[in-house]
Amino acid sequence: MNEKIFSLGARLEACADFVREGGVIADIGTDHAYLPIWLALSGKITCAYVSDINDEPIKSAAANIKKYNLYDKVIAFTANGLTENPHSMANDIVIAGMGGDNIVAILDKAQWIKSPRYRLILQPMSRAERLREYLYSNSFEILAEKPVCEANRIYTVICAQYNPNPPHFNEFDFYVGQLGNKNEYSMRLIEKQAGILKAVADGMSAKGDCEKEKHFRELSEKLYLYSRGGEV
Ligand SMILES: C[S@@+](CC[C@H](N)C(=O)[O-])C[C@H]1O[C@@H](n2cnc3c(N)ncnc32)[C@H](O)[C@@H]1O
């Protein structure tokens, strides 16, 4: 984008790609504030409200904001999750680098985000299936996902938006979302999920719970087949 800007890395770059041109973002759990600083320097956003639950990351964010002289564009403060004011002034909300369960807890406490005005850009470090389940069950449509590899680990970045008439979903969608099965990284993520569900099925078998064992084994096999490019 702009060669003078530092490199973000594949994970945050994928988040940046989903941010809409000319908008205002909220970055929750910003830590160093690299993403909003990069977006402000590149000219992709006009303003960012960035927050973190801890004071130390906010000190680090403030130092970086000072370094790049972005006081007027990147506003940093300490907060737990999404506060209505000033985060609700954003149009794109980024929550990256946290566990899926933590992201769900943050979203669930901010009912005001249930509006088509907001685009959610979410990058879970774990339990992506729990996050997708929350999104689907609360009328958020997953518009797109981008799987990326950074430091030999694969992550997905989920782009979602509230839709009062969301598409139908089933349990399979919690594991696959909009990953698709045409890309090496998405296939590896889905294959890993298939392995986790196989282990769950084995655990159910050891407990003698035949019904649950059958359910998870079938789901695991379906995911494995899908990860190999099969249609489901
Ligand atoms: C690993 S860092 C991620 C930094 C950056 N977003 C990224 O993806 O590179 C996670 C940050 O989330 C913050 N955090 C965790 N729970 C939070 C919450 N409920 N509200 C705001 N920040 C939170 C932590 O303090 C930490 O700085």
PDBQT file of the ligand as one rigid body, heavy atoms in Angstrom, charges set to zero:
ROOT
HETATM    1  C1  LIG A 301      -2.298 -10.391  22.223  1.00  0.00    +0.000 C 
HETATM    2  S1  LIG A 301      -2.846  -8.756  22.360  1.00  0.00    +0.000 S 
HETATM    3  C2  LIG A 301      -3.432  -8.425  20.720  1.00  0.00    +0.000 C 
HETATM    4  C3  LIG A 301      -2.957  -7.099  20.214  1.00  0.00    +0.000 C 
HETATM    5  C4  LIG A 301      -3.452  -6.740  18.815  1.00  0.00    +0.000 C 
HETATM    6  N1  LIG A 301      -4.896  -6.561  18.797  1.00  0.00    +0.000 N 
HETATM    7  C5  LIG A 301      -3.033  -7.799  17.835  1.00  0.00    +0.000 C 
HETATM    8  O1  LIG A 301      -3.889  -8.540  17.356  1.00  0.00    +0.000 OA
HETATM    9  O2  LIG A 301      -1.833  -7.904  17.545  1.00  0.00    +0.000 OA
HETATM   10  C6  LIG A 301      -4.377  -8.910  23.230  1.00  0.00    +0.000 C 
HETATM   11  C7  LIG A 301      -4.735  -7.635  23.963  1.00  0.00    +0.000 C 
HETATM   12  O3  LIG A 301      -6.105  -7.701  24.329  1.00  0.00    +0.000 OA
HETATM   13  C8  LIG A 301      -6.252  -7.058  25.573  1.00  0.00    +0.000 C 
HETATM   14  N2  LIG A 301      -7.539  -7.487  26.145  1.00  0.00    +0.000 N 
HETATM   15  C9  LIG A 301      -7.888  -8.693  26.624  1.00  0.00    +0.000 A 
HETATM   16  N3  LIG A 301      -9.167  -8.682  27.056  1.00  0.00    +0.000 NA
HETATM   17  C10 LIG A 301      -9.651  -7.433  26.808  1.00  0.00    +0.000 A 
HETATM   18  C11 LIG A 301     -10.908  -6.797  27.029  1.00  0.00    +0.000 A 
HETATM   19  N4  LIG A 301     -11.913  -7.428  27.592  1.00  0.00    +0.000 N 
HETATM   20  N5  LIG A 301     -11.047  -5.509  26.647  1.00  0.00    +0.000 NA
HETATM   21  C12 LIG A 301     -10.010  -4.828  26.086  1.00  0.00    +0.000 A 
HETATM   22  N6  LIG A 301      -8.797  -5.373  25.882  1.00  0.00    +0.000 NA
HETATM   23  C13 LIG A 301      -8.626  -6.669  26.226  1.00  0.00    +0.000 A 
HETATM   24  C14 LIG A 301      -5.007  -7.473  26.335  1.00  0.00    +0.000 C 
HETATM   25  O4  LIG A 301      -4.704  -6.576  27.400  1.00  0.00    +0.000 OA
HETATM   26  C15 LIG A 301      -3.937  -7.444  25.244  1.00  0.00    +0.000 C 
HETATM   27  O5  LIG A 301      -3.258  -6.206  25.184  1.00  0.00    +0.000 OA
ENDROOT
TORSDOF 0
